[in-house]
C-alpha cells in the first residue's frame, strides 16, 4: 500500500513502537526508513504535532493515542 507522506510518518512511528514518551524516536530515525528516506518531513511532522497526533519531547517524536488510532485505522 502507498499512503500520503503524513500517513507514512504515522505508520512508521507506530511500527517503531514510538507510542509513549520513553519510546520516542528522532526525525533522523524516521528518515532511515525506506519509505521516508530522502524526503523532507519537517512540515508534515509540524502539522501532526499541531493536530495532536504526535508529540515532541526534547526533539524526539512519539504518537499520541489519537495518532496511534489514526495510524492503525488505515488497516481496518
Beta strands, then each sheet from edge to edge (+ up, - down):
strand 1: 25-26
strand 2: 54-57
strand 3: 60-63
sheet 1: 1+ 3- 2+
end
